[in-house]
Amino acid sequence: MIDGFIRAAAATPKGKVADPQWNREQMEAIMKTCNREGVKILVFPELAITGYTCGDLFLQFSLIRKAKEELKKLIEATKGQDMLVVAGTPWEHKGKLYNVAAVLFEGELLGLVPKTHIPNYSEFYEMRYFEPAGKEPVLTDFYGDKVIMGANVLFQCKNVPGLTIAAEICEDVWAPDPPSISHAMAGATVIVNCSASDETTGKDTYRRNLICGQSARLVSGYVYANAGDGESTQDLVFGGQNIIAENGTLLKESTRFTNETIIGDLDLERIEAERRRMNTFRPLEGTEYLTTAFAYKNTECSYGEKIGRELLRFINPSPFVPGNETDRSRRCQEIFMIQAMGLKKRLEHTSTTRAVVGLSGGLDSTLALLVCVKAFDMLGLPRNQIRCITMPCFGTTDRTYQNACAMAKEVGAELQEIVIKEAVSLHFRDIGHDPDKRDVTYENSQARERTQVLMDVANDIGALVIGTGDMSELALGWATYNGDHMSMYGVNASVPKTLVRHLVRYYAETCGDGELSRVLLDVLGTPVSPELLPPKEGEIAQKTEDLVGPYELHDFFLYYILRFGYMPGKIYRMACQAFDGEYDRGTILKWLKVFYRRFFSQQFKRSCLPDGPKVGAAALSPRGDLRMPSDASARIWLEELERISL
């Protein structure tokens, strides 16, 4: 449970209808298996001890009493498991029968949560047997002990920060007012659901969307265990579709009709981080909840020892980029529209019909040009009113120069070439800089000269300078202050470098003709470089990722720092799993330190960013997502990284 992860399981035993002893034995076997896997929360289906499809047998004294006896044995079996177990069972209280989720831990019955919404429509007729949960929790007898029973009961772990569990049963989550809503508002971070939902055509998709959607709405983990093979098939079939979801994300799902046990790791810190920043997620007021506390004996797991390789959840090495091709294409199309709509509005507002783009032949300026083309097409403006300016200097290679020229021609933009070598050399003489000294002054003088040219040309023709810098560069401060850092509207300002590549590729594959696609694909194959140092044998001599590190690593770091505020150690361990086999631990740690140093020291550049549209869940605008002081200390973050041993 290091770094806020908690291991949960949803299991469907191979049951027998009205045979509590058999069912209890199957559940015990699953408990032992889950214990070996480090599971800390195990959820069984609705009425798992008896079977859901007992029908009028629920009115038989023999079944009710046997269920209670077997529940007692199941409770005994939880001793030494160090696992919270939730199992469905019928429960008699004051002459009425309730459909409850029994919460068990280390030989103790912590509480009983009755079903609130009792279905009595279509194939369901539960009101024939069961009473709905009462308005207030009550004490019920269990072999002489008093046990709390009520819908408004929370189970809070004393030694795992952020872990508070609540339960609902099957129909509860299908109702218009699920109990889980108030559970979450009362502090529950993980909702468990003991369910017996039968299969009909297409119901699996609806059920999956329902559970994932509820976890998103509640900003919670959700563990859903469904009845399966073993239930009566007299009129219905149960598929055992088990689901573990977290804040809208499907972590694990069983194969239907297999009675599978699924195990996944919930990220409690992600849930806490989301709730903390959402001011509309308000604590519940005016409703009484009872809280039952418990504590695990062991809160460590193999994940910490093996640096993430045993973490049972997929960690996307490219969190800004959807892994599914269809989703990725849809995302690229949507982002293009957001970027273009942002620029379109700015052009309309300023009554401007011209745009200036500094076109280097690199990825970022390529994307900026494509966005301009889209915006001009939407406005019905001729593309030749986009002026692409290529400004060769000391580091320009023939490859990028030719690609810039060909690209401008293929999209129908106007191309202007302004060689800045002489202007920069004159500037060196003016400030007394030796041109043989290839330092930051040598490099930044070129960047600022280019920006001056763009701004002045824009003034001359009544145009807007379109910014090309992306979010990854802004996070690292890899932009010349008042050079490529500045523009009149930055269309790429919230697009990370890893996503820039996919956007350009998407355009090449879906929007470009033969020659334009060829040029765009060659741009994608060109090393990322500011081209400020002279080439070596005609090839790019200055490769950005050799200097500041791989952008795929930096984008990974950026995502989890901005979105969830994770601690450096957690980001490091997650990166070790995500990039296992691609980067060794020392390399990941090295570039993570670089990221934190630059992220803090370069905030002053982000504090005065030009306007630009937000396209994703994270952005760096000082007017939007990141209100960070420019002189904040990075000490506590860097000190934590220094304590990490390889």
C-alpha positions, 0 to 999 in steps of 0.5 A: 500500500505504498504511495497510496495504492490499495489492492482490491478484488472482486470475486465470483465463486462457483456457487450452489443455490441454497447450499451455504456450506458449499458457498462458504467453502468456495469463498474461503478458497478464494480468500486464501488465493487473494491473500497470497496476492496481497489483496486488502479489499475482497468483495463477493456477490449479492447473497453469495452465502445462499445464492441470489436465486433461492426464491421462496426458499428465503422464507424457510427457517432452515436456509436463514439459520444455516446462512447465519451459521456459515457466515460465522464460519466465514468470519472465523476464516478471515482471521490472519488474512489481513483483508477486509471481506464483503459478502452478501447474505440474508439477515433476519432482524425483528422478524423481517428479512434484509438483503445485506452486505456483511463486512468482515475483518480479522474474525470480526463482523464489523457491520451490515449494510442492507440494500436500500432499493428493492427491485420488484419489476420485470424479472425481479420480485425481491419485495416478496422477501426483503425489507429496504434499509431503514432510515437510521442504523440499528443494532442487531444481534449476532450470537449475543454480540451487538452489530451495527446495521444500516445503509449509512455506515462507513468503514474507515481504515486507521492506518491507510490514509484516505481509505474509507469504504462504504457499500451498496447492493446491486439495484442501489447503483441503478436507482436515480438516487444511489446511496453511494452518492451520499456515501462519497459525500460523507467521506467514502473513497471506495464503494463496494457493490455486492451484486446479482445482475442477470445477463440480457443482450447488451446489458454488459455495456450498460453495466460497465458504463454505469459503474465507471460513470458512477466512479467518475461522478463520485471521484472514487474507487468502485469494486463491483462483484456480480453473481455468475455461474452457479445461480439457478438458470430456471429463468435467468443467466448470470455472467459474473461481470466483475468490475474495478473502476476508479474515477471513470477509468476501468481498471479491471473487468472479468471475462463474462461467464467465467466466474473470474476473480479480478484484482487491481490496485486503486490509487487513493491519492489520485482520488484525494487529489481530485476531490481536494481541487474540486471545490464543488465536491462538498462534504455532506452536511446534516446526515448522520453516518456511523463510522467503524474503524479497523486497521491492517497489520501490514500496510506494505506490499511487493510494489514498493520493494520491486519499484512498481513491477508488481503494481496491478494496474496499467500505467500509461507511459504516454498519459496525454495520448490515448492508447487506442487508435480510434480514441487517439484519432478522435482526440486529435480531431478534437484538439485541432478544432479547439486550437483552430476555434481559439485562433478563429475567435482571436482573428475575428475579435481583432478584425485581423485577416493575416497571420505570421508563422515562423516556420522552421521545419520542426514539429511545433511550427508545423502544427501551428501552421496546420492550425492556422490553415484550419482557422483560415478555412473556417473563416473563409479566408484565403490561405495565402494570407498566412505568411510563413517566414523561414529565417535561416541562420548558423544552425539551419540544416538543409533538411528542415529548410527544404521541409519548411519551404515545401510545407508552405507551398503545399498548404497554399501559404505565402512563403518569405525567406529572411536570412538573419545571419548578418543581423545577428552578426551585427548584433554580436558586434554591437554588444561585443560578443565573440561569435566563436563563443557558442554560449547562451548569448550566441543561441538566444540572440538568434531566437530573439532576432527571429521573434523581432522579425516576426513581430515587425513583419506582422506590424507591417502587414497587419497580422498576428504572430502565431506562437509555436511553443508547446507545453513541454517546452514551457514546463521545462523553460526550454524557450528563449525569454522574449524570443520564441517564448513570445507571440500574439496567440500561442496555439500550442501552449497546452499541447505536450510534445508527445501529443504534438507528434500524434497531431502532425501524424494524424493530419498527415494521414487524414488531411494531407495529399501525397506530397504534404503527407510526405513532408509531414512524415519527414518532419516527424522523423527529424530530431527535435532541435532549436538549430542554434549551433552550426551543423556537423557535416550537414546534420543537426548538431544540437538535439534537444532531448540530449540536453534536457532529456526525453520528452516522453519522460518529461511529459509523464512527470508533468502529467502527474505533477500537474494533475494530481500533485503526486510526491516525487517518489511516487512519480519515480516508482510509477515511471519505473513501471511505465518505462520498464525495459526502456529506461533504467532507474538511474536514467529516470531519476536523473531526468526527474531531478532535471525536470523539478529543477527546471520546472521551479526555476523557469516559472517566471517564463510561464507567468507572462505567457501569451494567450492560448487555448487549453486543450486537455486536463492540464495546462500551464497558463497563469490565468488558468491552471497554474498559479505558481510563484516564480520564486518558489523553492524546490527544496522539499521535492529535490530532497525527497529525490535525493533520498531515493536509492537505486 
